[in-house]
Amino acid sequence: MQRQELNIPLILTGVRLLSPLVLPLLIVSLWPLHNDFIHIFLVIIFLLLGLTDLFDGLLARHWQQETKIGRLLDPIADKFLIISSLIALQAVGALNFVWVIILVLREMFIMAVRYIACEHSVTIEVSQLAKIKTWLQIALVAYLLSPYGYLDSWTQFFIYLILLLTTIACSLYSAYHYYQLCMVGVYGKDVF
């Protein structure tokens, strides 16, 4: 078996993998202080972690350092970052548990679909739709973390509603898309 070299793209993915150890703790412990600077700090930390998703792939392709372990860990790291942030936001009352459950179950469903595909030696590449879904989730979490006291309540609600509905819709549609790819790859046809 060939040894995988540690490189900057893998380190960036590793940082995102460790995010559930730090980010939820920061959100839950700092949120009750209701300070704009703390909210800005949380947004910056979250966006920096989110940007590692963009840069690990770009750098890996640019420097020709794409690895099997990187392709495996990248979507897992994305799920760690998003799921831990959503749960922390639910814990502080910034997001209703129903939306968190829908988004977390979607991620678990995708993991099951990928497992089934892997068991049948079917490769499912990350789709553009899934990348858009990830960035919509990042935008939603960043918005929920941000200090939006400078907006009137109707504008806050409208932005929240648009981000939430587009994130949910894209998440569910991309899950169906992955399901279709898996079924076609495994059984040669779409079951539904």
Secondary structure, 3 states (H helix, E strand, C coil): CCCCCCCHHHHHHHHHHHHHHHHHHHHHHHHHHCCHHHHHHHHHHHHHHHHHHHHHHHHHHHCCCCCHHHHHHHHHHHHHHHHHHHHHHHHCCCCCHHHHHHHHHHHHHHHHHHHHHHHCCCCCCCCHHHHHHHHHHHHHHHHHHCCCCCCCHHHHHHHHHHHHHHHHHHHHHHHHHHHHHHHHHHHCCCCC
